[in-house]
């Protein structure tokens, strides 16, 4: 009985280490609800979606400044599920999701990481992926699709880790000729292609090998248990 207890005590760090490793690498697919939407504003909204902007803003000081502005405009819409704008380039349709995130910090350009226009070639096959172990963790992700023809999705990714995936193509949804605020989606070149993405408001630095160290420690502990049992 004592031998079994010793083995359990030795095995515990390895098990906890492996569980922590799994937790640290929880990958997330943003949107793609039912395989139909890149970003679904209407209730129930896509998980993690802050809102959509159709069409996405153009200019406004460049990609990052534009994405900060769109994010802050959505944060300022206090009423969940509310919409503002007509859906033109001069007056984009802002659709605040039904997701309640509590108090959100204002978006800034400090420490942003982005993929600029031209990153993804014509004919690109999705999904698009971002490895947060390389970029660090952030509060917001803004994904823009084909300038004035499609729209932008703004995601609240605070606390998410691992690899983020999302659709490479989007198309504003129309019902009876009216914009719904939703972005239909695909990973094949049948809609408007992604033009850029921006990560805003960093909350942690890149992994820097900590995950690999954790895995090594867990495997080392398991090796100790094996040697103890075999001796």
N, C-alpha and C positions, 0 to 999 in steps of 0.2 A: 504493500500500500504506500509506504514511504517513497519507494522508487517511482511509482506512478505520479505521486505528487511533485517530485523533483522534476520529472519530465514535463509535467504541465507547467511548472514555473518557468522552465527554460523555453518552452514552446510559446508561452504567452507573448513575449516581446516580438517574436517573429510574426505571429498572427496579427497583433496590433499594428505592426509596421506595414504589413501587406494591406490591411484594411485602410490605413492612412494613405498609402500609395494609391489605392483605388479611388478613394475620396478625392485626392489631389488631382486626379485625371478624369474628372467627370465631363465627358464631351457633350455638347448641346447642339441640336439642329434648331435654328431659329426659323419660325414660320413654317411654310410647307404644309399648312393645315389641310388634312385630307388629300394631300398631293395636288391641291388646286391653287392655293394662295402662297405668294411670296410673303405677304403681310396682310393679315385679316384684322381690319379695324372694327367691323360690326361685331356685336355681342354673340357668342363669347370671343373676345379678341385673342389674337395670337399671344401665347405666353411670352412675357418679357417685352412686348411691344409697347413703346411709349406713344407712338402715333405715326401717321403718314402725312406727307406733303405732296400734293398733286397739282400741277407739275412741281418738281423740285426747284428751289430758287436758283437763279443764274447770276453769275458775277458776285456782287456783294463782298468784294475784297478778296476773292479767291476761294478755293475749296474749303479750307479749314474754317475761315471766318464765316462762310456761308453755312457750313454744317453747325457751327456753334449757334448761329442765329436761329436756324430752324429748330434746333433742340430747345433753346430757351423760349421760343415762341410756343412750343408745345407744353413745356413745363408751366408756362403762365396760364394755360387753359385749365383752370381749377376744376371745372365740371367734367366729370368722367363721361365719355361718350359724346362730348360736344364737338361741333364743327364750326369752322369760320372760313369765309372766302368762297369764291365762285368757281375756282378751278381753271383760271386763266394764268398766263405768265405774269400778268400785272397784278393778279389777285388770287394766288394759289389757294387751294382748298386744304386747310389744316384739319385733321381728324384726330382728336385725342382719344386714345383707346379707353376701354372700360376697365382696364387694369388699375388697381389702386396700389401705388408705391409709397404712400405716405409723403413726407417732406423730402423733396429732391434738391440736391445742390445745383446751383447755376453752372451751366457748361462754360468752360474756358478753353483757350487754345494751348495752355501751358502743358508741356510734356506730351502733346498728341503724337500719335503714330498713324500714318495714312498710306494708302495705295492710290496714287494719282491717276487721272484719266490717261488711258493708253496702256495700263498695266495688263489688261485682258484683251487678247487679240480677237478679231472677227472669227466667228465659228467656235469660240471657246465653249467647251462642254463643262457644265457645273457638276457638283456644287462648288461654290467658293469656300475656302477654309482659311481660318486664322488660328494659329497655334499660340495661345496665350502664355505658354511657357517660354516662348521666344520674345514676345512683345511686352510681357507683364500684364497685370490685370487692370481693367478700366471700368468706368461707370457707364459710359454711353458708347454705342456704335451707331454711326450714321452711314447708310448704304444708299447711294444714288444710282439711278438707272436712266440712261439715255437723255440727259438734259431736259429740254422742254417737252419731250414727247411722252415721258413716263412719269416717274415720281421718285420719292425718297422714303425710306423706312428708318425710323429712329428707335433703337432698342435700348432698354435699361439692362445692362449686363453686369451690374454690380454683384460681386460674389461669385460669378461664373469662372470656371477654370477649364483647363484642358483645351480641346479644339472646338472652335465655333464653326458651324457650317450654315450656309444659307443659299438660297436659289441665285442662279446667275442671271436670270431674266425675269422681267416683270412687265405687266400691262395693266393700266388703270381699268377697273371694272365699271361697266356702264349697265344700268338697268333702266329701260324705258328712256334711254338717252341721257340719263342723269348719273353723275359720278357717285359711287357709293362710299368712297374713301378707302376701299380695298385695293390691293395690288394682286392681280392674278399672277401665277408664277410657273416657271419651268426651268429645267437645267439644260434644255436644248435650244438652239438658236431659232426659236419660233416667235419670240417676243422681243422687247427692248432690252439690250444687253446692259449689264452693270458697267458703270463708268468709273466709280471710285468708292472707297470706303474710308472712314476716319474714326479712330478710337480717341475718345475724349475723357479727360479727368482721370489720370492714372491713380490707382490705389495700391499698387505694389510693383516692385522691380521685376525684370525677367527672372526666371527660375534660377539660372546660374549653376545648375547641376545639383540642386538640393534634392530633386526627385530621384536622380540616379543614386545619390548617397543613401537616401532612404531605402531604396530597393536593395542596395548592397548590404546595408545593415540588417535588413529583414532576412535576406538569404544567408548571411553569415550566422545569424541566430539559429536558423533552421539547420545549418551545417553542424553547429555545436550540439544541437539536440540529437542529430543522427549519430555523431561520433560517440556521444555519451551512451546512447542505447547500444551501439555496437561493441563498446568496450566491456 
